[in-house]
Each structure stands twice: as C-alpha cells, then as structure tokens.
Amino acid sequence: MWTSIPSSSLRVTGADRVDFVHGQMTNHLRAAPTPGLVPCAFLNVRGQIEQFARVYRREGDVYIHLDEGQAAALAARLRRYIIFDQVEVQDTTPELRTVHLWRQDDLPGWDAAGGDAQSLTLNGAAVLGGRVNRTGTPGVDLHYLAREEAGVLAALGGHEVPLSDLDAARVAAGIPDITRDALTGTLPQEVGLDLGAAPGHQLP
C-alpha cells in the first residue's frame, strides 16, 4: 500500500553543490555516499527549525525533498548565501511527485540490503527511492516526474491509503512531523527526530 505525500522540492547543481548545501544544513552531507540520503534540518539564527528535509546526494546534483509549501522559502534562503559558490538552485516542485510505499519489500527492484537511496525504473519511468520510516516500519519514498505518475502507480500495485491513515500510524509510532505537528520554531533536540530514523541514518 502507498500514500501520496504533499511535497515540494529543490535541485541544486554546480561544482560546489555538496559543500554549499552541507554548510547550510544540520547533519553530514559530505559523508554521504553517492547516491545517498541524509535527513536534516535548516535552522534560523537561534538554532530553531525552519524546514525539515531529506537531502539526496546524487551524481550531478543534490535533490532536497521538503514538505508542501517549503521550497520557495528555502530556495530564497540558499540563494542569499551564494557568493562565489558555483551552484544553481532550481524549484522542481511543479514537475515532481512523491508517494510513500509503506513496506520496502513491496517495491519491485528495491534492494532491502542496499543503500538508503536507490535509482529504479518502474514501467519505463526513472524513479528515485529513499528508505524512510514514516509509520514505525522502514518504507520507501518514491520521487518521479508528474507526467509519469500513472505508470509508476500501476507498477506499484496494491492500493492507495489516505494521508490521515499514515499520520495515525506515524503518531502511534511516536514519529514527529515538523510541518503537520506544527514543530517549526523548535530546537532539533526537543523534537525527537531520531525516532523516525531508518537504519544507518544519523539525524541532527
């Protein structure tokens, strides 16, 4: 079963992309493999969370997956700090969609023993998968082009489960959501983000 995740996203390219994004976020993007997935927060000057994100390090770019409505503010922040850095920030929200597959074992082609970020092909569509614990059990976030959504969902099979059911499972497992739980403005250490960490993740 799968759930559509209201999302926004950014793509950062350029020779300095990894060092630049690493310097703006909590957690250690430089240490991530390629491909790799790092959960993190972007903080204000008081050390409080402004955005929570999952950042994918890939060949050629850094993909930042955010909750719905978060990309524009983060893009503006990142662009303010571009001085001599060779980077470009693109808002990819209109072109991409995200669903969460509740069980990683249900995803065709997914290597459960492999890395947290994997590239797949579903019905001819290129898909980026990230191991994410949204319910108390590791599942997979799938990111793909909006125009290829019908084929991707057909390849998944199963059935759609509403976001309210995913939230109920998340709350029962004690996993916080920065946006839906209105935790923006809190300190990372007050929130318990590590409760939602997939195996191998190091959270701030």
PAZAPA-4460 file (N, C-alpha, C; in steps of 0.05 Angstrom, whole numbers, plus 32768, in hexadecimal, padded with zeros to 4 digits):
% residues 204
    n_x    n_y    n_z   ca_x   ca_y   ca_z    c_x    c_y    c_z   seq   type   mol
   8011   7FE8   8000   8000   8000   8000   8012   8019   8000     1      M     A
   8006   802F   7FF6   8016   8047   7FF2   8005   805F   7FF8     2      W     A
   8012   8075   7FFF   8005   808E   8006   8012   80A5   7FF7     3      T     A
   8002   80B6   7FEB   800D   80CF   7FDE   8016   80E2   7FF3     4      S     A
   802E   80ED   7FF0   803A   80FF   8004   803A   811C   7FF9     5      I     A
   802B   812F   8005   802C   814B   7FFC   8049   8155   7FFE     6      P     A
   8054   815E   7FE9   8071   8163   7FE8   8078   817C   7FD9     7      S     A
   8090   8186   7FDE   809E   8199   7FCD   80BB   8191   7FCB     8      S     A
   80CA   819C   7FB8   80E5   8192   7FB5   80F7   81A7   7FA7     9      S     A
   8111   81A3   7FAB   8126   81B4   7F9E   813B   81A2   7F93    10      L     A
   8147   81AB   7F7D   815E   819E   7F71   8175   81B1   7F71    11      R     A
   818C   81A9   7F7C   81A3   81BA   7F7D   81B9   81AE   7F6C    12      V     A
   81C3   81BD   7F59   81D8   81B4   7F46   81F0   81C6   7F48    13      T     A
   8205   81BE   7F3B   821E   81CE   7F3A   8234   81C0   7F49    14      G     A
   824D   81C8   7F44   8265   81BB   7F4E   8266   81BB   7F6D    15      A     A
   825B   81D0   7F7A   825D   81D3   7F97   8243   81CA   7FA5    16      D     A
   8232   81BB   7F98   8217   81B5   7FA3   8218   81A7   7FBE    17      R     A
   8229   8193   7FC1   822A   8183   7FD9   8234   8194   7FF1    18      V     A
   824A   81A2   7FED   8255   81B2   8003   8242   81C9   800A    19      D     A
   8235   81D5   7FF5   8223   81EB   7FFA   820B   81E2   800B    20      F     A
   81FD   81CD   8003   81E6   81C4   8012   81EE   81BA   802D    21      V     A
   8205   81AB   802F   820F   81A1   8048   8212   81B8   805C    22      H     A
   821C   81CF   8053   8220   81E6   8065   8207   81F4   806F    23      G     A
   81F0   81ED   8063   81D7   81FA   806A   81C6   81E9   807C    24      Q     A
   81CB   81CF   807E   81B9   81BC   808B   81C6   81AF   80A3    25      M     A
   81B6   81A3   80B4   81C1   8191   80C8   81C7   8176   80BB    26      T     A
   81D6   8166   80C8   81DE   814C   80BE   81F4   814E   80AA    27      N     A
   81FE   8137   80A0   8218   8136   8093   8214   812C   8076    28      H     A
   820E   813F   8064   820A   8137   8048   8224   812E   803B    29      L     A
   823A   813A   8043   8254   8133   8036   825B   8116   803B    30      R     A
   8251   810B   8051   8258   80EF   8057   8245   80DB   804A    31      A     A
   8230   80E5   803D   821C   80D3   8031   8228   80C6   8018    32      A     A
   8220   80AD   8013   8229   80A1   7FFA   821B   80AD   7FE2    33      P     A
   8223   80A6   7FCA   8215   80AE   7FB2   820B   8096   7FA3    34      T     A
   81F1   8090   7FA1   81DC   80A1   7FAD   81D9   809C   7FCB    35      P     A
   81CF   80B1   7FD8   81CB   80AF   7FF5   81B4   80C1   7FFE    36      G     A
   81AA   80BB   8016   8194   80CA   8021   819A   80D3   803D    37      L     A
   8196   80ED   8043   819D   80F8   805D   8184   8108   8067    38      V     A
   8178   8101   807D   8163   8112   8088   8170   8129   8097    39      P     A
   8163   8140   8097   8170   8157   80A4   815C   816D   80A9    40      C     A
   8165   8182   80B6   8155   819A   80BB   8164   81B2   80B1    41      A     A
   8156   81C6   80A9   8161   81E1   80A3   8158   81F3   80BA    42      F     A
   816A   8200   80C7   8165   820F   80E0   8167   822D   80DC    43      L     A
   8159   823C   80ED   815C   8259   80ED   8174   8260   80FF    44      N     A
   8178   827A   8103   8190   8283   8113   818E   827B   8130    45      V     A
   8176   8274   8139   8172   826B   8155   8175   824D   8158    46      R     A
   817B   8240   8142   817E   8223   8143   8163   8214   8142    47      G     A
   814E   8222   813A   8133   8215   8139   812E   820C   811C    48      Q     A
   811E   81F7   811A   8118   81EB   8100   8106   81FD   80EF    49      I     A
   8110   8203   80D7   80FF   8211   80C3   80F3   81FD   80AF    50      E     A
   8103   81EA   80A6   80FA   81D4   8095   8107   81BA   809D    51      Q     A
   80F8   81A5   809A   8104   818A   809C   8104   817F   8080    52      F     A
   811A   8171   8079   811D   8167   805D   812B   814C   805D    53      A     A
   8127   813F   8047   8138   8127   8041   8148   812E   8028    54      R     A
   8162   812D   802B   8174   8136   8016   8182   811E   8009    55      V     A
   817F   811D   7FEF   818A   8107   7FDF   81A3   8111   7FD1    56      Y     A
   81B9   8103   7FD6   81D2   8109   7FC7   81D3   80F6   7FAF    57      R     A
   81D5   8102   7F97   81D5   80F1   7F7F   81EB   80FB   7F6C    58      R     A
   81F1   80EB   7F58   8204   80F3   7F43   81F7   810B   7F35    59      E     A
   8205   8122   7F36   81FB   8139   7F27   81EA   814C   7F35    60      G     A
   81DE   8145   7F4C   81CD   8158   7F5A   81C8   8150   7F77    61      D     A
   81BC   8162   7F86   81B2   815D   7FA0   8194   8162   7F9F    62      V     A
   8184   814E   7FA6   8167   8150   7FA6   815D   8154   7FC3    63      Y     A
   814D   8168   7FC8   8143   816E   7FE2   8125   816A   7FE3    64      I     A
   811C   8157   7FF1   80FF   8151   7FF3   80F4   815D   800D    65      H     A
   80DF   816D   800A   80D3   817D   8020   80B6   8178   8021    66      L     A
   80A9   8180   8037   808C   8180   8039   8080   8195   8027    67      D     A
   8067   8192   8022   8059   81A4   8010   805C   81C1   8019    68      E     A
   8062   81D3   8005   8063   81EF   800B   807D   81F9   8017    69      G     A
   8091   81E8   8019   80AA   81EF   8026   80C0   81F8   8013    70      Q     A
   80BE   81F1   7FFA   80D5   81F4   7FE7   80DB   8211   7FE2    71      A     A
   80C7   8222   7FDE   80CC   823E   7FD7   80DD   824C   7FEC    72      A     A
   80D5   8249   8005   80E4   8256   801B   8101   824C   801D    73      A     A
   8104   8232   801A   811F   8227   801C   8130   822F   8004    74      L     A
   8124   8230   7FEC   8133   8239   7FD5   813C   8256   7FD8    75      A     A
   812B   8267   7FE3   8132   8283   7FE8   8149   8285   7FFB    76      A     A
   8148   8275   8010   815E   8275   8024   8178   826C   8018    77      R     A
   8177   8256   8009   8190   824B   7FFC   819C   8260   7FE9    78      L     A
   818B   826C   7FD9   8195   8280   7FC6   81A2   8298   7FD3    79      R     A
   8199   829F   7FEA   81A5   82B6   7FF9   81C2   82B0   8000    80      R     A
   81C9   8297   8003   81E4   8290   800C   81F6   8288   7FF5    81      Y     A
   81ED   8289   7FDD   81FE   8284   7FC6   820F   829D   7FC1    82      I     A
   8229   829A   7FC5   823B   82B1   7FC1   824E   82AA   7FAA    83      I     A
   8263   829B   7FB0   8275   8291   7F9C   8270   8274   7F95    84      F     A
   825B   8268   7FA1   8256   824C   7F9E   824C   8246   7F81    85      D     A
   8255   8231   7F76   824C   8228   7F5B   8234   8215   7F5F    86      Q     A
   821C   8221   7F64   8204   8212   7F68   81EC   8220   7F5B    87      V     A
   81D8   8210   7F54   81BF   821B   7F4B   81A9   820C   7F5A    88      E     A
   8194   821A   7F62   817E   820F   7F71   8165   8211   7F60    89      V     A
   8158   81FA   7F5B   8140   81F8   7F4B   8129   81ED   7F5B    90      Q     A
   8112   81FA   7F5A   80FA   81EF   7F67   80ED   81DB   7F55    91      D     A
   80EE   81C2   7F5C   80E3   81AC   7F4B   80C8   81A3   7F54    92      T     A
   80BB   81B1   7F66   80A1   81A9   7F70   808C   81A3   7F5A    93      T     A
   8089   81B4   7F46   8074   81B0   7F32   8077   8196   7F23    94      P     A
   8090   818D   7F1F   8095   8176   7F0D   8095   815B   7F1B    95      E     A
   8097   815A   7F36   809C   8141   7F44   8084   813A   7F56    96      L     A
   8082   8120   7F5C   806E   8116   7F6E   807C   8102   7F81    97      R     A
   8070   80FE   7F98   807C   80EB   7FAC   8066   80DA   7FB8    98      T     A
   806A   80C0   7FB9   8059   80AE   7FC9   806A   809E   7FDC    99      V     A
   805E   8095   7FF2   806C   8085   8005   8061   8069   8004   100      H     A
   8072   8055   7FFE   806B   8039   7FFF   8070   802F   801B   101      L     A
   805B   8025   8028   805D   801F   8045   8071   8009   804B   102      W     A
   8075   7FF6   8039   8087   7FDF   803E   809B   7FDE   8027   103      R     A
   80B5   7FE0   802F   80C9   7FE0   801A   80CA   7FC5   800A   104      Q     A
   80C2   7FAF   8017   80C2   7F95   8009   80AD   7F93   7FF3   105      D     A
   809A   7FA7   7FF2   8086   7FA6   7FDE   808E   7FB5   7FC4   106      D     A
   80A6   7FC0   7FC4   80AF   7FD0   7FAD   80BF   7FBF   7F99   107      L     A
   80B5   7FBC   7F81   80C4   7FAC   7F6D   80DF   7FB9   7F67   108      P     A
   80F4   7FA9   7F69   810F   7FB3   7F63   811E   7FC0   7F7A   109      G     A
   8111   7FC3   7F91   811E   7FD0   7FA8   8130   7FBB   7FB6   110      W     A
   8148   7FC3   7FBC   815B   7FB1   7FCB   8159   7FB8   7FE8   111      D     A
   814B   7FA7   7FF8   8148   7FAD   8014   8162   7FAD   8023   112      A     A
   8177   7FA0   8019   8191   7FA0   8025   81A3   7FB6   801A   113      A     A
   8199   7FC5   8007   81A9   7FDA   7FFA   81A8   7FF4   8009   114      G     A
   81B1   8009   7FFB   81B3   8024   8007   8198   8031   800B   115      G     A
   8198   8047   801A   817F   8055   8020   8174   8064   8008   116      D     A
   8184   806A   7FF5   817B   8077   7FDC   8182   8064   7FC5   117      A     A
   816D   805F   7FB4   8171   804D   7F9D   8161   8058   7F86   118      Q     A
   816C   8054   7F6E   815F   805B   7F55   8152   8043   7F49   119      S     A
   8138   8046   7F40   8129   802F   7F36   811C   8037   7F1C   120      L     A
   8112   8024   7F0E   8101   8028   7EF6   80E7   8019   7EFA   121      T     A
   80D1   8028   7EF9   80B6   801C   7EFC   80A5   8023   7EE4   122      L     A
   809E   800E   7ED5   808E   8013   7EBD   809C   8027   7EAA   123      N     A
   80B6   8026   7EA8   80C5   8038   7E97   80CB   8053   7EA3   124      G     A
   80C1   8058   7EBB   80C5   8072   7EC8   80DD   8071   7EDB   125      A     A
   80EE   8085   7EDA   8105   8087   7EED   80FA   8091   7F08   126      A     A
   8101   8082   7F1D   80F6   8088   7F37   810D   8088   7F4B   127      V     A
   810D   809C   7F5C   8120   809E   7F72   8113   8094   7F8C   128      L     A
   811E   8080   7F98   8113   8075   7FB1   8125   807B   7FC9   129      G     A
   8118   8081   7FDF   8126   8086   7FF8   811A   8077   800F   130      G     A
   812A   8068   801E   8120   8059   8035   8118   806D   804B   131      R     A
   80FF   806D   8052   80F4   8081   8066   80E1   8072   8078   132      V     A
   80E3   8077   8092   80D1   806C   80A6   80BB   8081   80AC   133      N     A
   80A4   807D   80A1   808E   8090   80A7   8078   8083   80B8   134      R     A
   807A   8069   80BD   8064   805B   80CB   806D   8049   80E2   135      T     A
   8087   8048   80E7   8092   8036   80FB   80A0   801E   80EE   136      G     A
   809D   801C   80D3   80AA   8007   80C4   80B7   8014   80AB   137      T     A
   80D0   800D   80A5   80DC   8019   808D   80CC   8014   8074   138      P     A
   80C6   802A   8066   80B9   8029   804C   80CB   8038   8038   139      G     A
   80BF   8040   8022   80CF   804E   800D   80BF   8066   8003   140      V     A
   80CC   807D   8003   80C1   8094   7FF5   80CA   8092   7FD8   141      D     A
   80B7   8095   7FC5   80BC   8094   7FA9   80B8   80AF   7F9C   142      L     A
   80CC   80B9   7F8F   80CA   80D3   7F82   80CC   80CF   7F63   143      H     A
   80BA   80DB   7F54   80B9   80D6   7F38   80AC   80EE   7F2A   144      Y     A
   80AE   80EF   7F0F   80A2   8105   7F00   8083   8102   7F01   145      L     A
   8076   8119   7F04   8059   8119   7F05   804C   810D   7EEC   146      A     A
   8058   8111   7ED5   804C   8107   7EBD   804E   80E9   7EBB   147      R     A
   805E   80DC   7ECC   8061   80BF   7ECB   8052   80B1   7EE3   148      E     A
   8041   80C1   7EF0   8035   80B6   7F08   8024   809D   7F03   149      E     A
   8014   809D   7EEE   8002   8087   7EE9   8011   806D   7EE7   150      A     A
   8028   806D   7ED8   8037   8055   7ED5   8045   804C   7EEE   151      G     A
   804F   805F   7EFE   805C   8058   7F17   8048   804B   7F2A   152      V     A
   8031   8057   7F2D   801D   804C   7F40   8012   8031   7F37   153      L     A
   8010   802D   7F1D   8008   8013   7F12   801D   7FFE   7F19   154      A     A
   8036   8005   7F18   804B   7FF2   7F1E   804C   7FEB   7F3C   155      A     A
   8043   7FFD   7F4D   8042   7FF7   7F6A   802D   7FE3   7F71   156      L     A
   8017   7FE3   7F62   8001   7FD2   7F6A   7FF6   7FDA   7F86   157      G     A
   7FEB   7FC8   7F94   7FE0   7FCE   7FAE   7FCA   7FE3   7FAC   158      G     A
   7FC7   7FF3   7FC1   7FB1   8007   7FC2   7FBB   801F   7FD0   159      H     A
   7FAE   8036   7FCA   7FB5   804F   7FD7   7FA8   8050   7FF3   160      E     A
   7FB8   805A   8006   7FAE   805E   8021   7FB0   807C   8027   161      V     A
   7F9B   8087   8033   7F9B   80A4   8037   7FB1   80AE   804A   162      P     A
   7FB8   80C7   8047   7FCD   80D2   8058   7FC5   80D1   8076   163      L     A
   7FAB   80D3   807B   7FA2   80D2   8097   7FA8   80B7   80A4   164      S     A
   7FA8   80A1   8094   7FAF   8087   809F   7FCD   8086   80A4   165      D     A
   7FDD   8091   8092   7FFA   8091   8097   8000   80A2   80AF   166      L     A
   7FF3   80B9   80B2   7FF8   80C9   80CA   7FF0   80BB   80E4   167      D     A
   7FDB   80AB   80E3   7FD2   809C   80FB   7FE8   8088   8102   168      A     A
   7FF3   807A   80EE   8008   8066   80F3   8021   8074   80FD   169      A     A
   8027   808C   80F2   803F   809B   80FA   803C   80A4   8117   170      R     A
   8025   80AE   811E   8021   80B8   813A   8022   80A0   814D   171      V     A
   8016   8089   8146   8017   8072   8157   8034   8068   815C   172      A     A
   8045   806C   8147   8061   8065   814A   8072   807A   8157   173      A     A
   8066   8091   815D   8075   80A7   816A   8088   80B6   8159   174      G     A
   8083   80B6   813E   8095   80C3   812B   808A   80DF   8126   175      I     A
   809A   80F4   812B   8091   8110   8126   8091   8117   8109   176      P     A
   8080   812A   8101   8080   8136   80E7   8081   8154   80EC   177      D     A
   8096   8161   80E2   809B   817D   80E9   8084   818F   80DF   178      I     A
   807A   818A   80C7   8065   819C   80BC   804A   8195   80C8   179      T     A
   8042   817C   80C6   8027   8175   80CE   8023   8176   80ED   180      R     A
   8039   8173   80FC   8037   8175   8119   803D   8191   8123   181      D     A
   8040   81A4   8110   8045   81C0   8117   805D   81C3   8129   182      A     A
   8074   81B7   8121   808C   81B7   8131   80A1   81CB   8126   183      L     A
   809A   81DA   8111   80AC   81EF   8108   80B1   8203   811E   184      T     A
   80CA   820B   8121   80D1   821D   8136   80DB   8210   814F   185      G     A
   80DC   81F5   8150   80E7   81E7   8167   8104   81E1   8162   186      T     A
   8112   81D9   8177   812E   81D0   8175   812E   81B3   816C   187      L     A
   8141   81AB   815B   8141   818F   8152   8142   817B   8169   188      P     A
   8151   8181   817E   8154   816E   8194   813A   816B   81A5   189      Q     A
   8127   817D   81A0   810E   817B   81AF   80F9   816A   81A1   190      E     A
   80FE   8162   8189   80E9   8157   8178   80E9   8138   8177   191      V     A
   8100   812B   817A   8101   810E   8178   8102   8104   815C   192      G     A
   8110   8112   814A   8111   810A   812E   811E   80EF   812A   193      L     A
   812F   80E6   813D   813C   80CD   813A   8128   80B5   813B   194      D     A
   8110   80BA   8145   80FC   80A4   8147   80F4   809B   812C   195      L     A
   80F6   80AC   8118   80EE   80A4   80FD   8105   809C   80EB   196      G     A
   811D   8098   80F7   8134   8093   80E7   8133   8076   80DC   197      A     A
   8138   8073   80C3   813C   8059   80B7   8157   804E   80BF   198      A     A
   815C   8034   80BF   8176   8029   80C6   818C   8037   80B7   199      P     A
   81A1   803F   80C6   81B8   804B   80B9   81B7   8069   80B7   200      G     A
   81A0   8075   80BC   819D   8092   80BB   81A9   809F   80D4   201      H     A
   81B6   80B5   80D1   81BF   80C5   80E7   81B0   80E0   80E7   202      Q     A
   819E   80E4   80FA   818E   80FC   80FA   819B   8111   810B   203      L     A
   8194   812B   8106   81A0   8140   8116   8195   8140   8132   204      P     A
***
